[in-house]
Amino acid sequence: MSAATVSNVRQRYRVGGVEGVLKDKVQQKRRRALGGTEEAVMVAIACSPVPDGHDHWTLRMLRDKLIELAVVEGVSASSIQDRLKKMNVSRGSVNSGASRKRST
């Protein structure tokens, strides 16, 4: 741990007590690449039929489709990957991940 970290934690404790140290402040100026509406459109696209000639949606194809539909002006493929990973969304895979019920 650096001296700056110790100093910052000490300052946060002085201002907010234990709660000030244990809870992070919300970053006011942080901008998310995709908001709730944009994420919903992205999931709808990812779950839609795959374009001809492809077996699944690639991150770049999703990015290009979002830009083409004017959902976003620009977004990185890694931002799309992060959001899909957090939501556990498959990009056109046939397997849903659910186990099949065996008939006996």
C-alpha positions in Angstrom: 0.0 0.0 0.0 1.4 3.4 -0.9 1.6 6.4 1.4 -0.9 8.2 -0.9 -3.5 5.4 -0.3 -3.0 5.6 3.4 -3.4 9.4 3.3 -6.5 9.2 1.2 -8.2 6.6 3.4 -7.3 8.7 6.5 -8.9 11.8 4.8 -12.0 9.8 3.9 -12.3 8.6 7.5 -12.0 12.2 8.8 -14.8 13.4 6.5 -17.2 10.4 6.6 -16.2 8.1 9.4 -16.2 4.4 8.9 -19.0 4.6 6.3 -16.9 7.1 4.3 -14.1 4.6 4.1 -16.1 1.5 3.4 -18.4 2.9 0.7 -17.1 4.3 -2.5 -18.4 7.6 -3.7 -20.4 7.6 -7.0 -18.3 9.0 -9.8 -20.3 12.0 -11.0 -18.5 12.6 -14.3 -18.2 8.9 -15.4 -20.0 8.2 -18.6 -21.2 4.8 -19.5 -20.7 3.8 -23.1 -24.1 2.1 -23.2 -27.1 3.2 -21.1 -30.2 1.0 -20.3 -32.0 1.7 -23.6 -28.9 1.1 -25.7 -28.2 -2.2 -23.8 -31.7 -3.3 -24.4 -31.3 -2.7 -28.2 -28.0 -4.5 -28.1 -29.5 -7.6 -26.4 -32.3 -7.6 -28.9 -29.9 -7.6 -31.8 -27.7 -10.2 -30.2 -30.7 -12.5 -29.7 -32.0 -11.9 -33.2 -31.3 -14.2 -36.2 -27.7 -14.1 -37.3 -27.0 -12.4 -40.7 -26.5 -14.8 -43.7 -23.1 -16.2 -44.0 -22.4 -16.1 -40.2 -23.0 -18.6 -37.5 -23.1 -16.1 -34.6 -22.9 -12.3 -33.9 -19.4 -11.0 -33.5 -18.7 -8.1 -31.3 -17.7 -6.0 -34.3 -20.9 -6.9 -36.1 -23.0 -5.9 -33.0 -21.0 -2.6 -32.8 -21.6 -1.8 -36.5 -25.3 -2.6 -36.2 -25.7 -0.3 -33.2 -24.0 2.5 -35.2 -26.0 1.7 -38.3 -29.3 1.9 -36.4 -28.1 5.2 -34.8 -28.4 3.8 -31.3 -24.9 5.1 -30.5 -22.5 7.3 -32.3 -19.6 5.0 -31.4 -18.8 2.3 -29.0 -15.9 -0.1 -28.7 -16.2 -3.9 -29.1 -14.7 -4.3 -25.7 -17.5 -2.2 -24.1 -20.1 -4.5 -25.9 -18.2 -7.5 -24.6 -18.2 -6.2 -21.0 -21.9 -5.5 -21.0 -22.8 -8.9 -22.6 -20.6 -10.7 -20.2 -22.3 -9.0 -17.2 -25.7 -9.9 -18.5 -24.7 -13.4 -19.5 -26.0 -13.0 -23.0 -25.1 -15.4 -25.8 -24.5 -14.1 -29.3 -26.5 -16.6 -31.3 -25.4 -19.8 -29.7 -27.9 -22.6 -30.0 -27.2 -23.9 -26.5 -29.0 -21.8 -23.9 -27.0 -23.4 -21.1 -30.0 -25.0 -19.5 -30.0 -28.7 -18.9 -32.4 -30.8 -20.8 -34.9 -32.8 -18.9 -34.3 -36.5 -19.4 -37.3 -38.7 -20.2 -37.4 -42.0 -18.4 
